[in-house]
Amino acid sequence: MPWPNEIKENSNKVIIDENFTVSLNKKNSRVYKAATNFIRRVTNRTGVFIDTGFPLIKNEKATVNVTYNTVASLKIGLDESYTLSVKNNRIQINANTDIGVLRALETVLQLISYNEDSFYVKGAEIKDKPRFVWRGLMIDVSRHFQPVDVLKRNLRAMASVKMNVFHWHLTDDQGVRFESKVYPKLQEIAADGLFYTQEQIKDVVAYAADLGIRVVPEFDVPGHASAILAAYPSLGSKKGYDYSVERFSGVFDPTLNPSKEVTYLFLETLFREIAPLFPDEYFHIGGDENEGKHWDANAEIQAFKKKHKLKTNHDLQTYFNIRIEKVLKSLGKKLMGWDEILTPSLPTTAVIHSWRGKHEGLKRSTLIEAAKKGYQAVLSNGYYIDRMLSVDSHYLVDPIGDEVLTKEERKRVLGAETTMWSELVTPLTIDSRIWPRTAAIAERFWSKKEVKDLKNMRTRLAVVNSHLEELGITHKKNKDVILRNIAKVEDVESIKILTDIFEPIKVYSRNKGGTEYKTFSPFTLFADACSADAVDAYNFNQAVALLTSKPTDKNKEAVKRYFNKWVNGYQNFLEKPLNANTKVLKEHYSKIKDLSVLCLELLKNNKANAKTKGKIKECIAFLKTPMVDTELMILPSIESMLKTYAK
């Protein structure tokens, strides 16, 4: 995962033993580091003591022979293709660029299998290349700051599924997260002490580059500017306004004043300072969700609009964007922004980041609209992983869909990004919100459009999910950390059973209006231990679907195992001392136990009498109410089962 462009299985295998070696046709820092790390991961995964732990140079007898032609500079459209041949005792990798080698090594790691005698690499002939040149993950570090180690482990995970763009959302109403030596108040006032030094930024960019990942910074203007204006209020659009770093989530009024030359001087000076930290050609300016309320209330801004014949706030923002585009162009950068910036007068050198899909009466998405109008474009609509939707819903979203594009229009659709907005995540929970769903979405960005079988995807994703832990991703282990904090006991297995059938409530209903949670609210609640695609809920729902279509004893037993698990889990839960947190869980757990007992009775009798049916419906009605920002995902299947057995 992602599935290769061409793959043909063969009967060969390469045993991993102490003689396992890797040879490079020439030494380059990026490839040498990647090959060294590859050997380390192979030995860690297999437990095999390998004699030669570092790559060899031009050794034809090596187990893995790597040949590449050029060292690529990280830019859009570089050649990431490779071929991979696994024959008896030999693995051959050929690539035009060193980046292609990195992608191939990840594929070899995914081909490792085992039996009771050995670990080995499965036989295959692979020709692989990406469908899209832009395969990104955006991480918002403003709403909740994410330390460097969090970013690095996610970069490693991105590389493992061949993603190549890290979109670093550095500013928003809740904080400015980088060091400015020219404007020090940005970190002194607008960061709460949580920001990246310029040396840390360079370190992250270099770390990403070694993984074949470009880093695109985002500095969100002119809206989402509360934190900037807390530091430099004279740049604001409303005189006398008490600007402060925002503690809630949502859309806020503070906006930079586009009628003042000092605003452009400030941004040009700041961009000249920070742009060199990011070698990539693309520079994201946000440009989203500006409702213009402070602009409307400012007489000087209204006069400015009239002077420059700007009829609407949208026209004014376009004026602002064009000014910023010229600044960035002088710095060798391409302006990129969310799809609100798409207006008739915006230069086609800008890149449109589509997040709203079909918007304001458009017949097609802003992505396709932009491509047809001559803009490069990237899609995020459908890939908002912070909405806590099932992996299936994201996986079936295709960046282009059924749209018919010319060759040039297709070329302008660069690709897509998953977006991890951080209103409800901290370093403790962010991994569980990004992974493993992003691994499946990465396949949509790399593989052929026709690769979209959900069952097959989930089978492969389960394997990749376990490999993510090797890279330092904490999505599994931190669940236990949160549950131990909730329960105040070491043994949390009985509560973990609940996290396998409950999921956080969807979209943004958990923090409707952005007012339930503040920046510093606790994010160690039951909902934070739960994640999308609760494993037992999915498997139970599949088992019930099979039972209702084929009511065999075998299928019945498969369903009964879950009910017994929940009954026994509740009994074990009762053995633990309650506290204010677990007391809330007890009421729902008790109902799940009651419902399970009733359903076991139903399955035993092969029929639901009126009394049993009524009790089951009562339990379902109670359990449909969200429990501390989570919802129980097994209820529709139980209703379906009840209909079948009530006939």
SEZAVO-96896 format. One record per residue (C-alpha): x, y, z. Coordinates in steps of 0.02 Angstrom, whole numbers, padded with zeros to 5 digits, always signed. Example, Ala and Ser with C-alpha at 12.3 -4.5 7.8 and 13.67 -1.06 7.14 Angstrom:
2
+00615-00225+00390
+00684-00053+00357
***
This chain:
647
+00000+00000+00000
-00006+00101-00108
-00037-00034-00238
+00097-00029-00375
+00062+00028-00552
+00109-00144-00619
+00140-00298-00513
+00160-00481-00556
+00187-00612-00421
+00311-00752-00448
+00361-00906-00349
+00532-00839-00299
+00580-00784-00125
+00730-00704-00043
+00770-00771+00129
+00821-00642+00259
+00967-00712+00358
+01134-00653+00426
+01202-00634+00249
+01070-00507+00197
+01160-00358+00117
+01120-00201+00017
+01231-00128-00119
+01220+00043-00203
+01294+00080-00373
+01356+00246-00303
+01358+00336-00137
+01241+00482-00106
+01194+00547+00066
+01006+00529+00045
+01011+00354-00028
+01146+00296+00092
+01042+00354+00242
+00886+00273+00170
+00975+00107+00137
+01052+00107+00312
+00881+00140+00388
+00808+00005+00276
+00930-00124+00345
+00891-00070+00522
+00704-00089+00491
+00728-00260+00412
+00827-00326+00561
+00707-00246+00687
+00555-00321+00604
+00626-00495+00582
+00739-00512+00733
+00877-00576+00618
+01057-00533+00667
+01127-00463+00503
+01317-00466+00485
+01334-00312+00373
+01227-00172+00443
+01276-00036+00320
+01260-00024+00131
+01400-00084+00018
+01455+00006-00139
+01456-00087-00306
+01447-00262-00236
+01358-00371-00363
+01342-00515-00241
+01233-00415-00121
+01056-00473-00082
+00981-00306-00134
+01064-00220-00281
+01016-00037-00307
+01052+00057-00467
+01003+00238-00499
+01061+00374-00617
+01038+00546-00540
+01016+00635-00375
+00854+00732-00391
+00821+00905-00326
+00658+00906-00231
+00533+00992-00343
+00364+00956-00417
+00359+00824-00552
+00525+00740-00515
+00539+00559-00573
+00488+00441-00431
+00469+00285-00538
+00563+00124-00507
+00569-00059-00556
+00588-00199-00431
+00629-00380-00467
+00630-00513-00331
+00717-00670-00390
+00793-00817-00296
+00922-00744-00176
+00925-00575-00265
+00825-00414-00266
+00859-00288-00404
+00803-00107-00392
+00821+00011-00539
+00771+00195-00537
+00813+00351-00633
+00826+00455-00473
+00874+00426-00293
+00694+00467-00244
+00635+00319-00347
+00754+00212-00243
+00673+00274-00082
+00501+00226-00147
+00565+00054-00200
+00643+00016-00030
+00475+00049+00054
+00396-00077-00066
+00526-00209-00021
+00484-00186+00163
+00301-00216+00123
+00346-00377+00032
+00423-00455+00188
+00326-00609+00243
+00362-00758+00354
+00328-00939+00395
+00379-01044+00544
+00555-01066+00474
+00607-00896+00409
+00570-00719+00358
+00580-00685+00172
+00539-00560+00034
+00399-00620-00079
+00435-00644-00263
+00370-00508-00378
+00407-00406-00533
+00353-00225-00508
+00351-00071-00619
+00289+00075-00518
+00258+00261-00533
+00137+00384-00452
-00026+00442-00529
-00012+00617-00453
+00143+00723-00422
+00072+00805-00264
+00030+00682-00124
+00019+00780+00036
-00024+00786+00219
-00064+00952+00302
-00036+00966+00489
-00105+01117+00581
+00017+01162+00721
-00070+01325+00767
-00227+01266+00858
-00122+01141+00954
+00066+01148+00941
+00151+00988+00883
+00332+00965+00938
+00469+00920+00814
+00470+00736+00863
+00284+00725+00819
+00318+00798+00648
+00466+00683+00616
+00374+00523+00658
+00232+00576+00543
+00357+00617+00406
+00426+00440+00422
+00251+00369+00408
+00214+00479+00257
+00370+00414+00169
+00320+00234+00207
+00164+00256+00099
+00253+00362-00033
+00180+00533+00011
+00290+00677-00043
+00223+00845+00022
+00215+00903+00203
+00102+01057+00211
+00148+01146+00372
+00006+01258+00433
+00106+01376+00543
-00012+01520+00584
-00192+01544+00635
-00298+01634+00763
-00230+01521+00902
-00045+01547+00873
+00103+01594+00764
+00224+01447+00773
+00390+01507+00704
+00530+01617+00764
+00551+01788+00684
+00707+01885+00727
+00638+02038+00636
+00469+02035+00723
+00505+01951+00892
+00333+01991+00963
+00265+01852+00853
+00343+01723+00968
+00340+01829+01125
+00153+01867+01118
+00073+01762+00982
+00146+01591+01021
+00120+01558+01208
+00302+01505+01207
+00264+01363+01087
+00352+01392+00921
+00489+01322+00809
+00657+01408+00807
+00730+01441+00637
+00857+01304+00669
+00716+01181+00708
+00628+01228+00546
+00788+01196+00448
+00806+01030+00537
+00629+00974+00494
+00648+01029+00313
+00812+00934+00298
+00738+00780+00383
+00592+00782+00262
+00709+00804+00113
+00805+00647+00163
+00638+00555+00152
+00598+00629-00019
+00466+00747+00052
+00446+00930+00006
+00392+01053+00141
+00265+01188+00096
+00236+01319+00233
+00069+01406+00261
+00058+01582+00329
-00129+01618+00335
-00178+01796+00282
-00274+01910+00282
-00399+01820+00394
-00366+01697+00536
-00254+01836+00601
-00299+01852+00786
-00128+01794+00847
-00031+01905+00725
-00134+02056+00776
-00113+02018+00960
+00072+02048+00929
+00054+02191+00804
-00119+02270+00827
-00079+02419+00716
-00098+02304+00565
-00280+02267+00610
-00436+02326+00520
-00532+02387+00673
-00465+02530+00776
-00472+02510+00964
-00508+02323+00952
-00435+02217+01092
-00338+02090+00990
-00285+01932+01081
-00230+01755+01043
-00390+01656+01017
-00428+01512+01137
-00582+01443+01052
-00605+01365+00879
-00703+01435+00734
-00701+01584+00617
-00658+01753+00693
-00667+01933+00636
-00488+02000+00660
-00413+02032+00488
-00260+02119+00420
-00293+02291+00348
-00265+02283+00159
-00280+02472+00137
-00119+02510+00232
+00050+02504+00148
+00126+02455+00315
+00033+02289+00304
+00121+02245+00142
+00288+02306+00209
+00265+02196+00363
+00224+02042+00259
+00361+02072+00132
+00490+02093+00269
+00427+01939+00360
+00421+01833+00203
+00596+01886+00155
+00652+01821+00324
+00560+01655+00328
+00548+01607+00144
+00732+01554+00135
+00698+01426+00272
+00588+01333+00149
+00677+01288-00014
+00517+01231-00098
+00446+01338-00238
+00270+01341-00164
+00215+01456-00023
+00037+01442+00047
-00049+01602+00105
-00213+01525+00162
-00336+01660+00112
-00489+01568+00177
-00641+01608+00283
-00626+01797+00284
-00801+01862+00313
-00743+02043+00304
-00841+02107+00453
-00701+02220+00513
-00675+02282+00335
-00858+02329+00323
-00847+02428+00485
-00693+02528+00434
-00727+02692+00341
-00548+02704+00278
-00556+02531+00201
-00722+02572+00119
-00645+02730+00046
-00496+02627-00014
-00614+02506-00102
-00702+02650-00188
-00538+02730-00241
-00476+02568-00320
-00647+02522-00393
-00663+02367-00286
-00848+02327-00272
-00844+02186-00146
-00736+02119-00005
-00694+01976-00122
-00622+02104-00244
-00525+02184-00102
-00452+02017-00050
-00403+01983-00231
-00313+02151-00231
-00223+02096-00074
-00180+01925-00148
-00108+02003-00306
+00004+02115-00201
+00063+01965-00100
+00087+01862-00259
+00209+01993-00324
+00306+01989-00160
+00319+01800-00165
+00366+01800-00349
+00511+01916-00309
+00568+01784-00184
+00557+01645-00313
+00396+01575-00239
+00228+01525-00311
+00077+01584-00213
-00042+01447-00158
-00206+01473-00067
-00372+01396-00020
-00504+01405-00156
-00578+01570-00096
-00434+01654-00188
-00501+01592-00356
-00563+01751-00440
-00559+01811-00622
-00416+01935-00596
-00301+01818-00499
-00144+01777-00602
-00140+01597-00662
+00031+01577-00582
-00064+01552-00418
-00106+01376-00358
-00284+01339-00301
-00308+01224-00152
-00486+01158-00165
-00569+01124+00002
-00752+01167-00026
-00791+01056-00176
-00939+01119-00277
-00967+01291-00205
-01078+01442-00237
-01172+01368-00382
-01024+01294-00473
-01068+01145-00583
-00902+01064-00542
-00779+01068-00400
-00662+01215-00375
-00520+01095-00417
-00586+01060-00591
-00644+01241-00613
-00468+01300-00574
-00385+01175-00690
-00499+01224-00834
-00461+01408-00805
-00274+01381-00816
-00224+01362-00633
-00127+01222-00552
-00238+01144-00418
-00233+01026-00270
-00383+00941-00190
-00422+00921-00005
-00612+00914-00013
-00656+00736+00038
-00492+00710+00131
-00526+00806+00292
-00472+00671+00413
-00511+00778+00565
-00696+00750+00526
-00675+00572+00594
-00763+00489+00448
-00734+00308+00397
-00585+00264+00289
-00708+00200+00158
-00782+00373+00131
-00611+00451+00098
-00545+00305-00005
-00686+00317-00131
-00654+00502-00166
-00555+00519-00326
-00465+00685-00357
-00529+00697-00535
-00684+00588-00524
-00776+00567-00689
-00726+00737-00757
-00663+00742-00937
-00505+00846-00948
-00388+00889-01089
-00207+00834-01074
-00156+01008-01016
-00299+01023-00891
-00256+00852-00819
-00075+00906-00799
-00132+01056-00697
-00219+00942-00570
-00064+00913-00466
-00141+00795-00339
-00215+00803-00166
-00186+00820+00021
-00260+00750+00178
-00290+00887+00306
-00264+00868+00493
-00340+01021+00576
-00292+01019+00759
-00435+01099+00855
-00467+00934+00945
-00297+00850+00943
-00139+00858+01045
+00028+00769+01025
-00049+00627+01125
-00192+00597+01002
-00141+00667+00833
-00069+00504+00767
-00232+00412+00797
-00324+00542+00694
-00202+00537+00548
-00164+00351+00543
-00202+00225+00478
-00334+00309+00367
-00205+00419+00282
-00111+00264+00222
-00266+00211+00124
-00293+00388+00058
-00111+00391+00002
-00154+00246-00112
-00286+00354-00196
-00149+00482-00234
-00021+00356-00300
-00112+00208-00376
-00221+00188-00528
-00398+00252-00516
-00465+00075-00540
-00386+00017-00375
-00535+00043-00260
-00594-00123-00187
-00641-00082-00007
-00624-00258+00065
-00454-00281-00015
-00399-00110+00047
-00449-00148+00226
-00357-00315+00222
-00196-00231+00169
-00223-00080+00283
-00227-00194+00436
-00050-00251+00396
+00013-00075+00361
-00067-00017+00523
+00046-00130+00626
+00200-00075+00529
+00164+00107+00572
+00214+00070+00752
+00390+00026+00691
+00405+00206+00632
+00359+00279+00801
+00175+00314+00766
+00084+00311+00934
-00095+00281+00876
-00107+00112+00964
-00007+00131+01123
-00076+00302+01169
-00251+00230+01178
-00194+00136+01333
-00113+00292+01402
-00277+00387+01390
-00381+00243+01460
-00265+00222+01610
-00284+00407+01644
-00474+00390+01636
-00488+00232+01740
-00347+00268+01863
-00299+00083+01856
-00170-00015+01757
-00285-00146+01683
-00396-00058+01555
-00441-00204+01443
-00625-00199+01490
-00637-00015+01441
-00534-00042+01283
-00674-00159+01227
-00787-00007+01220
-00665+00092+01113
-00679-00046+00984
-00865-00012+00959
-00880+00175+00996
-00816+00313+00881
-00804+00503+00908
-00958+00591+00841
-00933+00647+00662
-00887+00803+00566
-00879+00950+00688
-01023+00904+00802
-00905+00865+00946
-00860+01049+00957
-01010+01131+00877
-00981+01317+00857
-00804+01294+00925
-00857+01338+01102
-00855+01176+01202
-00667+01155+01197
-00533+01285+01221
-00350+01268+01174
-00309+01209+01350
-00461+01097+01379
-00429+00913+01422
-00405+00800+01271
-00386+00642+01374
-00569+00595+01372
-00654+00435+01315
-00684+00513+01144
-00497+00542+01128
-00463+00357+01158
-00587+00312+01021
-00552+00331+00836
-00635+00314+00667
-00665+00137+00601
-00689+00052+00770
-00624-00121+00732
-00752-00230+00824
-00896-00123+00762
-00842-00149+00582
-00814-00336+00603
-00975-00359+00700
-01074-00266+00568
-00997-00377+00434
-01039-00532+00536
-01221-00479+00560
-01239-00440+00374
-01177-00616+00337
-01294-00692+00466
-01449-00603+00402
-01411-00658+00224
-01354-00835+00271
-01423-00887+00443
-01307-01035+00470
-01246-01098+00640
-01069-01045+00595
-01124-00867+00557
-01230-00863+00713
-01082-00914+00821
-00977-00774+00745
-01106-00646+00802
-01130-00725+00973
-00944-00709+01009
-00960-00520+01008
-01111-00518+01124
-01020-00633+01246
-00867-00521+01237
-00971-00370+01287
-01059-00463+01429
-00893-00526+01499
-00813-00356+01473
-00946-00274+01580
-00920-00399+01720
-00733-00364+01719
-00767-00177+01715
-00869-00191+01875
-00718-00263+01966
-00627-00096+01948
-00658+00053+02064
-00766+00188+01986
-00721+00371+01975
-00808+00523+01901
-00747+00477+01727
-00790+00292+01727
-00957+00321+01812
-01018+00398+01649
-00964+00242+01554
-01046+00122+01675
-01225+00170+01628
-01195+00141+01443
-01091-00015+01470
-01231-00086+01575
-01356-00057+01434
-01238-00137+01308
-01227-00288+01423
-01417-00294+01438
-01435-00278+01250
-01308-00417+01223
-01398-00534+01342
-01563-00501+01252
-01484-00529+01082
-01406-00693+01140
-01579-00748+01195
-01648-00697+01026
-01515-00799+00935
-01543-00949+01049
-01731-00951+01015
-01713-00901+00831
-01856-00781+00862
-01895-00623+00958
-02056-00625+01058
-02146-00461+01090
-02069-00439+01263
-01889-00468+01204
-01916-00360+01052
-01980-00217+01161
-01833-00228+01281
-01709-00229+01137
-01790-00074+01064
-01781+00013+01233
-01595-00022+01246
-01565+00038+01069
-01661+00199+01099
-01556+00235+01253
-01391+00194+01169
-01427+00303+01017
-01394+00456+01124
-01209+00503+01108
-01103+00460+01259
-00974+00592+01304
-00949+00644+01123
-00949+00467+01054
-01076+00359+00963
-01105+00171+00968
-01076+00100+00795
-01162-00070+00811
-01342-00015+00829
-01400-00016+00646
-01341-00196+00630
-01435-00247+00786
-01591-00164+00718
-01567-00260+00556
-01546-00423+00652
-01702-00386+00754
-01804-00362+00595
-01742-00529+00528
-01782-00626+00687
-01945-00537+00722
-02026-00603+00563
***
